[in-house]
Amino acid sequence: MRVVPVRSAWLQLAAVFGGFLLGPYGALRLSASLAPGSDLVQTLAVFGFALIFVGGTLIWMGLGIAAVLVRTLLGLLRGRLPAWPASESQRAVPPGYGSYIVLGAAFGVLVGTVAGLATDLTVIAAVTMWTLTGTGYGVVLWLAAHHGCLPFLEPE
């Protein structure tokens, strides 16, 4: 598990709102410039990019909890206690945040295919542009999670 410095609540709040709102807004702007008359593509882009954030977060939470449980159980079976961050200024980031990149690429292909079929763009060009855009958005979310800017929910 990766250990990072504790980030401020304001930075985490900005990362969550920025990730959730700016990604779909950027997708809307891109679809408005590439497919100006297609409401279907614009709607799919907005909801697809919102689903990248929400779905990636849910998958990260599920994979992170499963990984922590497996590592803890294996450590206890070997007779070792699990290692946790040594101080209050550090926190652990569980694995699984690569789901943002996978979902970004998948939704990019989906939106690109629909955009290629519903507009004057060629399917190859639309799929290429939207896949790169979705993957780029996934990489930005991955970096935010990797460096501890996106919070991993902890039960208290």
DSSP file (Angstrom, degrees, kcal/mol; ACC not computed):
  #  RESIDUE AA STRUCTURE BP1 BP2  ACC     N-H-->O    O-->H-N    N-H-->O    O-->H-N    TCO  KAPPA ALPHA  PHI   PSI    X-CA   Y-CA   Z-CA
    1    1 A M              0   0    0      0, 0.0     2,-0.3     0, 0.0    91,-0.0   0.000 360.0 360.0 360.0 140.4    0.0    0.0    0.0
    2    2 A R  E     -A   93   0A   0     91,-1.4    91,-3.6    90,-0.0     2,-0.5  -0.611 360.0-150.9 -82.5 137.2    1.2    3.5   -0.9
    3    3 A V  E     +A   92   0A   0     -2,-0.3    89,-0.2    89,-0.2    87,-0.0  -0.942  21.0 172.7-111.4 127.7    1.8    5.9    2.0
    4    4 A V  E     -A   91   0A   0     87,-2.7    87,-2.6    -2,-0.5     3,-0.1  -0.870  38.9 -90.0-128.2 159.8    1.4    9.6    1.3
    5    5 A P  E     -A   90   0A   0      0, 0.0     2,-0.3     0, 0.0    85,-0.3  -0.390  54.4 -95.2 -64.6 149.9    1.3   12.8    3.4
    6    6 A V        -     0   0    0     83,-2.3     2,-0.2    -2,-0.1   143,-0.1  -0.518  42.4-143.2 -67.3 127.8   -2.1   13.8    4.6
    7    7 A R        -     0   0    0    141,-0.3    -1,-0.0    -2,-0.3   141,-0.0  -0.619  23.7 -97.0 -92.0 153.6   -3.6   16.4    2.3
    8    8 A S     >  -     0   0    0     -2,-0.2     4,-2.1     1,-0.1     5,-0.2  -0.282  27.5-119.5 -67.9 155.5   -5.7   19.3    3.5
    9    9 A A  H  > S+     0   0    0      1,-0.2     4,-2.6     2,-0.2     5,-0.2   0.848 114.0  55.8 -63.8 -33.9   -9.5   18.9    3.4
   10   10 A W  H  > S+     0   0    0      2,-0.2     4,-2.4     1,-0.2    -1,-0.2   0.888 107.4  48.5 -67.0 -38.9   -9.7   21.9    1.0
   11   11 A L  H  > S+     0   0    0      2,-0.2     4,-2.3     1,-0.2    -2,-0.2   0.914 113.4  47.0 -66.8 -42.4   -7.4   20.3   -1.5
   12   12 A Q  H  X S+     0   0    0     -4,-2.1     4,-2.4     2,-0.2    -2,-0.2   0.904 112.3  49.9 -65.9 -40.3   -9.3   17.0   -1.3
   13   13 A L  H  X S+     0   0    0     -4,-2.6     4,-2.6     1,-0.2     5,-0.3   0.913 111.7  48.4 -63.3 -42.5  -12.6   18.9   -1.7
   14   14 A A  H  X S+     0   0    0     -4,-2.4     4,-2.6     1,-0.2     5,-0.2   0.885 111.3  50.7 -64.7 -38.6  -11.3   20.8   -4.7
   15   15 A A  H  X S+     0   0    0     -4,-2.3     4,-2.5   134,-0.3    -2,-0.2   0.901 112.1  46.6 -66.4 -40.9  -10.0   17.5   -6.2
   16   16 A V  H  X S+     0   0    0     -4,-2.4     4,-2.4   133,-0.2     5,-0.2   0.958 118.3  40.0 -66.8 -50.5  -13.4   15.8   -5.8
   17   17 A F  H  X S+     0   0    0     -4,-2.6     4,-2.6     2,-0.2     5,-0.5   0.896 117.3  50.1 -67.2 -38.6  -15.4   18.7   -7.2
   18   18 A G  H  X>S+     0   0    0     -4,-2.6     4,-2.0    -5,-0.3     5,-0.6   0.926 113.7  45.2 -63.8 -44.3  -12.9   19.4   -9.9
   19   19 A G  H  X5S+     0   0    0     -4,-2.5     4,-0.6    -5,-0.2    -2,-0.2   0.885 118.1  42.9 -65.8 -38.9  -12.8   15.7  -10.9
   20   20 A F  H  <5S+     0   0    0     -4,-2.4    -2,-0.2    -5,-0.2    -1,-0.2   0.856 127.3  27.3 -78.2 -34.8  -16.6   15.3  -10.9
   21   21 A L  H  X5S+     0   0    0     -4,-2.6     4,-1.7    -5,-0.2    -3,-0.2   0.853 118.0  50.6 -98.0 -39.2  -17.5   18.7  -12.6
   22   22 A L  H  X5S+     0   0    0     -4,-2.0     4,-2.6    -5,-0.5     5,-0.2   0.839 105.6  56.3 -75.3 -31.8  -14.6   19.6  -14.8
   23   23 A G  H  X<S+     0   0    0     -5,-0.6     4,-2.3    -4,-0.6    -1,-0.2   0.970 112.3  40.4 -62.8 -54.0  -14.3   16.3  -16.6
   24   24 A P  H  > S+     0   0    0      0, 0.0     4,-2.3     0, 0.0    -1,-0.2   0.867 115.3  53.4 -62.9 -34.0  -17.9   16.3  -17.8
   25   25 A Y  H  X S+     0   0    0     -4,-1.7     4,-2.4     2,-0.2    -2,-0.2   0.925 109.7  47.5 -65.7 -42.6  -17.7   20.0  -18.6
   26   26 A G  H  X S+     0   0    0     -4,-2.6     4,-2.5     2,-0.2    -1,-0.2   0.893 111.5  51.0 -63.0 -39.5  -14.6   19.4  -20.7
   27   27 A A  H  X S+     0   0    0     -4,-2.3     4,-2.6     2,-0.2    -2,-0.2   0.884 109.7  50.6 -64.7 -38.0  -16.4   16.5  -22.5
   28   28 A L  H  X S+     0   0    0     -4,-2.3     4,-2.2     2,-0.2    -2,-0.2   0.918 111.3  47.5 -64.8 -43.5  -19.4   18.8  -23.1
   29   29 A R  H  X S+     0   0    0     -4,-2.4     4,-1.5     2,-0.2    -2,-0.2   0.909 113.4  48.4 -64.3 -41.5  -17.1   21.5  -24.6
   30   30 A L  H  X S+     0   0    0     -4,-2.5     4,-2.4     1,-0.2     5,-0.3   0.927 113.3  46.4 -64.9 -44.6  -15.3   18.9  -26.8
   31   31 A S  H  X S+     0   0    0     -4,-2.6     4,-2.6     1,-0.2     7,-0.2   0.840 109.1  55.7 -68.4 -31.3  -18.5   17.4  -28.0
   32   32 A A  H  < S+     0   0    0     -4,-2.2    -1,-0.2    -5,-0.2    -2,-0.2   0.837 113.5  41.1 -68.3 -31.2  -20.0   20.8  -28.7
   33   33 A S  H  < S+     0   0    0     -4,-1.5    -2,-0.2    -3,-0.2    -1,-0.2   0.835 123.2  37.4 -84.9 -32.8  -17.0   21.6  -30.9
   34   34 A L  H  < S+     0   0    0     -4,-2.4    -2,-0.2     1,-0.2    -3,-0.2   0.839 134.8  19.7 -86.2 -34.7  -16.7   18.2  -32.7
   35   35 A A  S >< S+     0   0    0     -4,-2.6     3,-1.4    -5,-0.3    -1,-0.2  -0.604  70.5 170.5-134.4  72.0  -20.4   17.4  -33.0
   36   36 A P  T 3  S+     0   0    0      0, 0.0    -1,-0.1     0, 0.0    -2,-0.1   0.756  77.7  40.7 -62.5 -26.4  -22.3   20.7  -32.7
   37   37 A G  T 3  S+     0   0    0      1,-0.1     2,-1.0     2,-0.0     3,-0.1   0.453  90.8  97.0-100.9   1.9  -25.7   19.4  -33.7
   38   38 A S    <>  +     0   0    0     -3,-1.4     4,-1.8    -7,-0.2     5,-0.1  -0.769  38.7 174.7-101.1 100.9  -25.7   16.1  -31.9
   39   39 A D  H  > S+     0   0    0     -2,-1.0     4,-2.7     1,-0.2     5,-0.2   0.827  82.1  60.6 -68.0 -31.4  -27.5   16.3  -28.5
   40   40 A L  H  > S+     0   0    0      2,-0.2     4,-2.6     1,-0.2     5,-0.2   0.933 106.4  44.5 -61.5 -46.8  -27.0   12.5  -28.2
   41   41 A V  H  > S+     0   0    0      2,-0.2     4,-2.5     1,-0.2    -1,-0.2   0.909 114.3  49.6 -66.1 -41.9  -23.2   12.8  -28.3
   42   42 A Q  H  X S+     0   0    0     -4,-1.8     4,-2.2     2,-0.2    -2,-0.2   0.919 113.7  45.3 -64.5 -43.0  -23.2   15.7  -25.9
   43   43 A T  H  X S+     0   0    0     -4,-2.7     4,-2.4     2,-0.2     5,-0.3   0.928 114.2  48.4 -65.7 -44.7  -25.5   14.0  -23.4
   44   44 A L  H  X S+     0   0    0     -4,-2.6     4,-2.6    -5,-0.2     5,-0.2   0.881 110.9  52.1 -63.2 -37.6  -23.5   10.7  -23.7
   45   45 A A  H  X S+     0   0    0     -4,-2.5     4,-2.3    -5,-0.2     5,-0.2   0.932 111.1  46.2 -64.3 -46.0  -20.2   12.6  -23.2
   46   46 A V  H  X S+     0   0    0     -4,-2.2     4,-1.7     1,-0.2    -2,-0.2   0.955 119.7  38.5 -63.2 -50.4  -21.4   14.4  -20.0
   47   47 A F  H  X S+     0   0    0     -4,-2.4     4,-2.1     1,-0.2    -1,-0.2   0.853 114.6  55.2 -72.1 -32.8  -22.8   11.3  -18.4
   48   48 A G  H  X S+     0   0    0     -4,-2.6     4,-1.4    -5,-0.3    -1,-0.2   0.918 110.3  44.9 -63.9 -43.1  -20.0    9.0  -19.6
   49   49 A F  H  X S+     0   0    0     -4,-2.3     4,-1.3     2,-0.2    -1,-0.2   0.818 111.6  52.6 -74.4 -28.9  -17.3   11.3  -18.1
   50   50 A A  H  X S+     0   0    0     -4,-1.7     4,-2.6    -5,-0.2    -1,-0.2   0.883 108.2  52.4 -67.7 -36.9  -19.3   11.6  -14.8
   51   51 A L  H  X>S+     0   0    0     -4,-2.1     4,-2.5     1,-0.2     5,-0.5   0.798 101.1  60.7 -69.4 -27.6  -19.5    7.7  -14.8
   52   52 A I  H  X5S+     0   0    0     -4,-1.4     4,-1.8     3,-0.2    -1,-0.2   0.941 111.3  40.1 -60.5 -45.6  -15.7    7.5  -15.2
   53   53 A F  H  X5S+     0   0    0     -4,-1.3     4,-2.0     2,-0.2    -2,-0.2   0.960 122.4  39.1 -68.3 -51.7  -15.4    9.4  -11.9
   54   54 A V  H  X5S+     0   0    0     -4,-2.6     4,-2.3     2,-0.2    -3,-0.2   0.941 120.5  43.9 -67.6 -47.8  -18.2    7.7  -10.0
   55   55 A G  H  X5S+     0   0    0     -4,-2.5     4,-2.6    -5,-0.2     5,-0.2   0.901 113.6  51.1 -64.9 -41.1  -17.5    4.2  -11.3
   56   56 A G  H  X<S+     0   0    0     -4,-1.8     4,-2.4    -5,-0.5    -1,-0.2   0.885 110.5  49.7 -62.6 -38.6  -13.8    4.5  -10.9
   57   57 A T  H  X S+     0   0    0     -4,-2.0     4,-2.5     2,-0.2    -2,-0.2   0.919 112.0  47.3 -66.4 -43.4  -14.2    5.6   -7.3
   58   58 A L  H  X S+     0   0    0     -4,-2.3     4,-2.3     2,-0.2    -2,-0.2   0.909 113.9  46.8 -65.7 -41.4  -16.6    2.7   -6.5
   59   59 A I  H  X S+     0   0    0     -4,-2.6     4,-3.1     2,-0.2     5,-0.3   0.914 111.7  51.9 -66.0 -41.2  -14.3    0.2   -8.2
   60   60 A W  H  X S+     0   0    0     -4,-2.4     4,-2.8    -5,-0.2     5,-0.2   0.927 110.1  49.0 -59.3 -45.1  -11.3    1.7   -6.3
   61   61 A M  H  X S+     0   0    0     -4,-2.5     4,-2.4     2,-0.2     5,-0.2   0.932 114.0  45.6 -61.2 -45.3  -13.1    1.4   -3.0
   62   62 A G  H  X S+     0   0    0     -4,-2.3     4,-2.2     2,-0.2    -2,-0.2   0.937 117.0  42.8 -64.9 -47.0  -14.1   -2.2   -3.7
   63   63 A L  H  X S+     0   0    0     -4,-3.1     4,-2.6     2,-0.2    -1,-0.2   0.873 114.1  52.8 -67.0 -36.3  -10.6   -3.3   -4.8
   64   64 A G  H  X S+     0   0    0     -4,-2.8     4,-2.3    -5,-0.3    -2,-0.2   0.924 110.6  45.6 -65.1 -44.3   -9.0   -1.3   -2.0
   65   65 A I  H  X S+     0   0    0     -4,-2.4     4,-2.4    -5,-0.2    -2,-0.2   0.920 114.3  48.9 -64.9 -43.2  -11.0   -2.9    0.7
   66   66 A A  H  X S+     0   0    0     -4,-2.2     4,-2.5    -5,-0.2    -2,-0.2   0.915 111.9  48.9 -62.8 -42.5  -10.5   -6.4   -0.8
   67   67 A A  H  X S+     0   0    0     -4,-2.6     4,-2.6     2,-0.2     5,-0.2   0.899 111.4  49.3 -65.1 -40.6   -6.7   -5.8   -1.1
   68   68 A V  H  X S+     0   0    0     -4,-2.3     4,-2.4     2,-0.2    -1,-0.2   0.918 112.4  48.2 -65.1 -42.5   -6.5   -4.6    2.5
   69   69 A L  H  X S+     0   0    0     -4,-2.4     4,-2.7     2,-0.2     5,-0.2   0.929 113.3  46.8 -63.1 -45.1   -8.5   -7.6    3.8
   70   70 A V  H  X S+     0   0    0     -4,-2.5     4,-2.6     1,-0.2     5,-0.2   0.931 114.5  46.8 -64.1 -45.2   -6.4  -10.1    1.8
   71   71 A R  H  X S+     0   0    0     -4,-2.6     4,-2.2     2,-0.2    -1,-0.2   0.894 113.6  48.9 -64.3 -39.2   -3.1   -8.5    2.9
   72   72 A T  H  X S+     0   0    0     -4,-2.4     4,-2.5    -5,-0.2    -2,-0.2   0.936 113.2  46.2 -66.2 -45.8   -4.2   -8.4    6.5
   73   73 A L  H  X S+     0   0    0     -4,-2.7     4,-2.3     2,-0.2    -2,-0.2   0.914 113.7  48.3 -64.6 -42.4   -5.3  -12.0    6.5
   74   74 A L  H  X S+     0   0    0     -4,-2.6     4,-1.5    -5,-0.2    -1,-0.2   0.896 112.1  50.3 -64.2 -38.8   -2.1  -13.2    4.8
   75   75 A G  H  <>S+     0   0    0     -4,-2.2     5,-3.2    -5,-0.2     4,-0.4   0.901 111.0  48.3 -65.2 -40.8    0.0  -11.2    7.3
   76   76 A L  H ><5S+     0   0    0     -4,-2.5     3,-0.8     3,-0.2    -2,-0.2   0.874 109.3  53.1 -67.7 -36.6   -1.9  -12.7   10.2
   77   77 A L  H 3<5S+     0   0    0     -4,-2.3    -1,-0.2     1,-0.2    -2,-0.2   0.822 109.6  49.2 -66.7 -30.0   -1.5  -16.2    8.9
   78   78 A R  T 3<5S-     0   0    0     -4,-1.5    -1,-0.2     2,-0.2    -2,-0.2   0.498 122.0-109.2 -85.7  -4.3    2.2  -15.6    8.6
   79   79 A G  T < 5S+     0   0    0     -3,-0.8     2,-0.4    -4,-0.4    -3,-0.2   0.648  79.6 119.6  87.8  16.0    2.3  -14.3   12.1
   80   80 A R      < -     0   0    0     -5,-3.2    -1,-0.3    -6,-0.2    -2,-0.2  -0.894  60.0-128.0-114.8 145.0    3.0  -10.7   11.3
   81   81 A L        -     0   0    0     -2,-0.4     2,-0.1    -3,-0.1    -9,-0.0  -0.640  38.8 -97.7 -83.9 147.1    0.8   -7.7   12.1
   82   82 A P        -     0   0    0      0, 0.0     2,-0.4     0, 0.0    -1,-0.1  -0.368  35.7-121.8 -66.3 143.4   -0.1   -5.4    9.2
   83   83 A A        -     0   0    0     -2,-0.1     3,-0.1    -3,-0.0    -3,-0.0  -0.731  32.9-177.3 -87.3 130.7    2.0   -2.3    8.8
   84   84 A W        -     0   0    0     -2,-0.4   -81,-0.1     1,-0.1     7,-0.0  -0.790  43.3 -66.4-119.6 164.9    0.1    1.0    9.0
   85   85 A P        -     0   0    0      0, 0.0    -1,-0.1     0, 0.0     7,-0.1  -0.221  44.0-135.3 -53.6 140.7    1.4    4.6    8.6
   86   86 A A  S    S+     0   0    0      5,-0.1     2,-0.3    -3,-0.1     5,-0.0   0.729  76.5  26.7 -75.6 -23.2    3.7    5.5   11.4
   87   87 A S  S >  S-     0   0    0      1,-0.0     3,-1.1     0, 0.0     0, 0.0  -0.831  79.0-107.8-137.2 172.2    2.3    8.9   12.1
   88   88 A E  T 3  S+     0   0    0     -2,-0.3    -1,-0.0     1,-0.2    -2,-0.0   0.612 112.5  67.1 -74.2 -12.5   -0.8   11.1   11.9
   89   89 A S  T 3  S+     0   0    0    -84,-0.1   -83,-2.3     2,-0.0     2,-0.3   0.425  98.3  61.5 -89.4   2.3    0.8   13.1    9.1
   90   90 A Q  E <   -A    5   0A   0     -3,-1.1     2,-0.3   -85,-0.3   -87,-0.0  -0.909  60.2-173.6-125.3 154.0    0.7   10.1    6.8
   91   91 A R  E     -A    4   0A   0    -87,-2.6   -87,-2.7    -2,-0.3     2,-0.3  -0.993  25.2-114.8-144.4 153.5   -2.1    8.0    5.4
   92   92 A A  E     -A    3   0A   0     -2,-0.3   -89,-0.2   -89,-0.2    60,-0.1  -0.648  16.2-154.1 -88.4 141.0   -2.3    4.8    3.3
   93   93 A V  E     -A    2   0A   0    -91,-3.6   -91,-1.4    -2,-0.3    52,-0.0  -0.953  20.2-139.6-112.4 110.1   -3.7    4.8   -0.2
   94   94 A P        -     0   0    0      0, 0.0     3,-0.3     0, 0.0   -30,-0.2  -0.245  24.3-102.2 -66.6 157.4   -5.1    1.4   -1.1
   95   95 A P  S    S+     0   0    0      0, 0.0   -28,-0.2     0, 0.0   -27,-0.1  -0.214  87.3  77.4 -72.7 169.7   -4.5   -0.1   -4.5
   96   96 A G    >   +     0   0    0    -33,-0.1     3,-1.4   -32,-0.1   -33,-0.1   0.346  51.0 116.7 114.1  -3.7   -7.2   -0.1   -7.2
   97   97 A Y  T >   +     0   0    0     -3,-0.3     3,-1.1     1,-0.3     4,-0.3   0.488  56.4  84.8 -79.3   0.9   -7.1    3.4   -8.4
   98   98 A G  T >>  +     0   0    0      1,-0.2     4,-1.6     2,-0.2     3,-0.6   0.596  68.1  85.3 -69.6 -10.6   -6.0    2.3  -11.9
   99   99 A S  H <> S+     0   0    0     -3,-1.4     4,-2.6     1,-0.2     5,-0.3   0.777  77.8  65.3 -62.0 -26.0   -9.7    1.7  -12.5
  100  100 A Y  H <> S+     0   0    0     -3,-1.1     4,-2.1     2,-0.2    -1,-0.2   0.911 103.1  45.6 -62.7 -41.1  -10.0    5.4  -13.5
  101  101 A I  H <> S+     0   0    0     -3,-0.6     4,-2.3    -4,-0.3    -2,-0.2   0.917 113.3  49.1 -69.0 -43.3   -7.7    4.8  -16.5
  102  102 A V  H  X S+     0   0    0     -4,-1.6     4,-2.4     1,-0.2    -2,-0.2   0.936 114.7  44.0 -63.1 -47.1   -9.5    1.6  -17.6
  103  103 A L  H  X S+     0   0    0     -4,-2.6     4,-3.0     2,-0.2     5,-0.3   0.873 111.0  55.8 -66.5 -36.2  -12.9    3.3  -17.4
  104  104 A G  H  X S+     0   0    0     -4,-2.1     4,-1.7    -5,-0.3    31,-0.3   0.920 111.0  43.6 -61.1 -43.9  -11.6    6.4  -19.1
  105  105 A A  H  X S+     0   0    0     -4,-2.3     4,-2.2    29,-0.3    -2,-0.2   0.915 115.0  49.7 -67.3 -42.3  -10.4    4.4  -22.1
  106  106 A A  H  X S+     0   0    0     -4,-2.4     4,-2.1     1,-0.2    -2,-0.2   0.935 114.4  42.7 -64.4 -47.0  -13.7    2.3  -22.2
  107  107 A F  H  X S+     0   0    0     -4,-3.0     4,-2.8     1,-0.2     5,-0.3   0.816 110.8  58.0 -70.9 -27.9  -16.0    5.2  -22.1
  108  108 A G  H  X S+     0   0    0     -4,-1.7     4,-2.4    -5,-0.3    23,-0.3   0.918 107.8  46.1 -63.6 -43.3  -13.8    7.1  -24.6
  109  109 A V  H  X S+     0   0    0     -4,-2.2     4,-2.4     2,-0.2    -2,-0.2   0.913 113.9  49.6 -64.0 -42.3  -14.3    4.2  -27.0
  110  110 A L  H  X S+     0   0    0     -4,-2.1     4,-2.2     2,-0.2    -2,-0.2   0.951 114.7  41.8 -62.5 -50.9  -18.0    4.2  -26.4
  111  111 A V  H  X S+     0   0    0     -4,-2.8     4,-2.7     1,-0.2    -1,-0.2   0.895 114.9  52.6 -65.4 -39.2  -18.5    7.9  -26.8
  112  112 A G  H  X S+     0   0    0     -4,-2.4     4,-2.4    -5,-0.3    15,-0.3   0.885 108.7  49.8 -64.1 -39.0  -16.2    7.9  -29.9
  113  113 A T  H  X S+     0   0    0     -4,-2.4     4,-2.0     2,-0.2    -2,-0.2   0.937 113.5  45.0 -65.3 -46.0  -18.1    5.1  -31.5
  114  114 A V  H  X S+     0   0    0     -4,-2.2     4,-2.4     1,-0.2    -2,-0.2   0.908 113.9  50.2 -63.8 -41.1  -21.4    6.9  -31.0
  115  115 A A  H  X S+     0   0    0     -4,-2.7     4,-1.2     1,-0.2     6,-0.4   0.887 110.6  49.9 -65.3 -37.8  -20.0   10.2  -32.2
  116  116 A G  H  < S+     0   0    0     -4,-2.4    -1,-0.2     1,-0.2    -2,-0.2   0.862 116.2  41.5 -68.6 -35.0  -18.5    8.6  -35.3
  117  117 A L  H  < S+     0   0    0     -4,-2.0    -2,-0.2    -5,-0.2    -1,-0.2   0.802 119.1  43.5 -81.1 -29.5  -21.8    6.9  -36.2
  118  118 A A  H  < S+     0   0    0     -4,-2.4     2,-0.2    -5,-0.2    -2,-0.2   0.554 114.9  41.2 -95.9  -8.3  -24.1    9.9  -35.3
  119  119 A T  S  < S-     0   0    0     -4,-1.2   -84,-0.1     2,-0.2   -85,-0.0  -0.637  92.6 -93.1-128.9-174.7  -22.1   12.8  -36.9
  120  120 A D  S    S+     0   0    0     -2,-0.2    -4,-0.1     2,-0.1   -85,-0.1   0.563  89.3 106.7 -78.5  -9.1  -20.0   13.6  -39.9
  121  121 A L  S    S-     0   0    0     -6,-0.4    -2,-0.2   -87,-0.1     2,-0.2  -0.347  79.7-109.0 -66.3 149.2  -16.8   12.6  -38.2
  122  122 A T     >  -     0   0    0      1,-0.1     4,-2.5    -2,-0.0     5,-0.2  -0.516  24.8-121.7 -73.6 152.5  -15.2    9.3  -39.3
  123  123 A V  H  > S+     0   0    0      1,-0.2     4,-2.8     2,-0.2     5,-0.3   0.896 111.2  52.5 -63.7 -40.0  -15.5    6.6  -36.8
  124  124 A I  H  > S+     0   0    0      2,-0.2     4,-2.3     1,-0.2    -1,-0.2   0.928 112.1  44.7 -62.4 -46.1  -11.7    6.1  -36.6
  125  125 A A  H  > S+     0   0    0      2,-0.2     4,-2.6     1,-0.2     5,-0.2   0.916 115.6  47.2 -65.6 -42.7  -11.1    9.8  -35.9
  126  126 A A  H  X S+     0   0    0     -4,-2.5     4,-2.6     2,-0.2     5,-0.3   0.924 113.5  47.1 -66.4 -43.8  -13.9   10.1  -33.4
  127  127 A V  H  X S+     0   0    0     -4,-2.8     4,-2.4   -15,-0.3     5,-0.2   0.910 113.3  49.8 -64.2 -41.1  -12.8    6.9  -31.5
  128  128 A T  H  X S+     0   0    0     -4,-2.3     4,-2.2    -5,-0.3     5,-0.2   0.947 114.1  43.7 -63.1 -48.5   -9.2    8.1  -31.5
  129  129 A M  H  X S+     0   0    0     -4,-2.6     4,-2.1     1,-0.2    -2,-0.2   0.927 118.0  43.5 -64.0 -45.4  -10.0   11.6  -30.1
  130  130 A W  H  X S+     0   0    0     -4,-2.6     4,-3.0    -5,-0.2     5,-0.2   0.856 112.6  52.3 -72.5 -33.8  -12.5   10.4  -27.5
  131  131 A T  H  X S+     0   0    0     -4,-2.4     4,-2.6   -23,-0.3     5,-0.2   0.928 111.9  46.1 -66.3 -43.5  -10.3    7.5  -26.4
  132  132 A L  H  X S+     0   0    0     -4,-2.2     4,-2.3    -5,-0.2    -2,-0.2   0.903 115.0  47.9 -63.7 -40.0   -7.4    9.8  -25.9
  133  133 A T  H  X S+     0   0    0     -4,-2.1     4,-2.3    -5,-0.2    -2,-0.2   0.937 114.4  44.9 -66.1 -46.9   -9.6   12.3  -24.1
  134  134 A G  H  X S+     0   0    0     -4,-3.0     4,-2.2     2,-0.2   -29,-0.3   0.898 114.9  48.1 -64.4 -40.7  -11.2    9.7  -21.8
  135  135 A T  H  X S+     0   0    0     -4,-2.6     4,-2.4   -31,-0.3    -1,-0.2   0.895 110.7  51.7 -66.9 -39.5   -7.8    8.1  -21.1
  136  136 A G  H  X S+     0   0    0     -4,-2.3     4,-2.2    -5,-0.2    -2,-0.2   0.910 110.2  48.8 -61.8 -42.1   -6.3   11.5  -20.3
  137  137 A Y  H  X S+     0   0    0     -4,-2.3     4,-2.2     1,-0.2    -2,-0.2   0.901 111.3  50.5 -63.4 -40.7   -9.1   12.2  -17.9
  138  138 A G  H  X S+     0   0    0     -4,-2.2     4,-2.5     1,-0.2   -37,-0.3   0.878 108.8  51.5 -63.8 -37.9   -8.6    8.8  -16.3
  139  139 A V  H  X S+     0   0    0     -4,-2.4     4,-2.7     2,-0.2    -2,-0.2   0.899 108.3  51.5 -66.5 -40.1   -4.8    9.5  -15.9
  140  140 A V  H  X S+     0   0    0     -4,-2.2     4,-2.1     2,-0.2    -2,-0.2   0.928 112.8  45.2 -62.1 -44.3   -5.6   12.9  -14.2
  141  141 A L  H  X S+     0   0    0     -4,-2.2     4,-2.3     2,-0.2    -2,-0.2   0.887 111.8  53.2 -66.1 -37.8   -7.9   11.1  -11.8
  142  142 A W  H  X S+     0   0    0     -4,-2.5     4,-3.0     2,-0.2    -2,-0.2   0.922 109.1  48.9 -61.2 -44.4   -5.3    8.3  -11.3
  143  143 A L  H  X S+     0   0    0     -4,-2.7     4,-2.0     2,-0.2     6,-0.3   0.903 110.2  51.1 -63.0 -40.9   -2.6   10.9  -10.5
  144  144 A A  H  <>S+     0   0    0     -4,-2.1     5,-2.6     1,-0.2     6,-1.3   0.911 115.3  42.1 -63.4 -41.6   -4.9   12.7   -8.0
  145  145 A A  H ><5S+     0   0    0     -4,-2.3     3,-1.3     4,-0.2    -2,-0.2   0.899 111.6  55.7 -70.2 -40.1   -5.7    9.4   -6.2
  146  146 A H  H 3<5S+     0   0    0     -4,-3.0    -2,-0.2     1,-0.3    -1,-0.2   0.850 111.2  43.6 -61.5 -36.2   -2.0    8.2   -6.4
  147  147 A H  T 3<5S-     0   0    0     -4,-2.0    -1,-0.3    -5,-0.2    -2,-0.2   0.304 119.4-106.8 -95.8   9.4   -0.8   11.4   -4.6
  148  148 A G  T < 5S+     0   0    0     -3,-1.3  -141,-0.3     2,-0.1    -3,-0.2   0.630  86.0 119.8  81.8  14.0   -3.6   11.3   -2.0
  149  149 A C      < +     0   0    0     -5,-2.6  -134,-0.3    -6,-0.3  -133,-0.2   0.812  66.6  62.8 -82.3 -30.0   -5.7   14.2   -3.3
  150  150 A L  S    S-     0   0    0     -6,-1.3     2,-0.2    -9,-0.1    -2,-0.1  -0.856  95.1-126.0 -90.9 124.1   -8.7   12.1   -3.9
  151  151 A P        -     0   0    0      0, 0.0     2,-0.6     0, 0.0    -2,-0.1  -0.444   7.4-142.0 -75.9 141.2   -9.8   10.8   -0.5
  152  152 A F        -     0   0    0     -2,-0.2   -60,-0.0   -60,-0.1     2,-0.0  -0.911  34.0-116.6 -94.8 119.8  -10.3    7.1    0.2
  153  153 A L        -     0   0    0     -2,-0.6    -1,-0.0     1,-0.0     0, 0.0  -0.322  31.5-165.1 -63.7 133.5  -13.4    6.9    2.5
  154  154 A E        -     0   0    0     -2,-0.0     2,-0.2     0, 0.0    -1,-0.0  -0.979  19.8-123.5-121.0 129.0  -12.6    5.5    5.9
  155  155 A P              0   0    0      0, 0.0     0, 0.0     0, 0.0     0, 0.0  -0.487 360.0 360.0 -69.7 137.6  -15.3    4.3    8.3
  156  156 A E              0   0    0     -2,-0.2     0, 0.0     0, 0.0     0, 0.0   0.369 360.0 360.0-129.4 360.0  -15.2    6.0   11.6
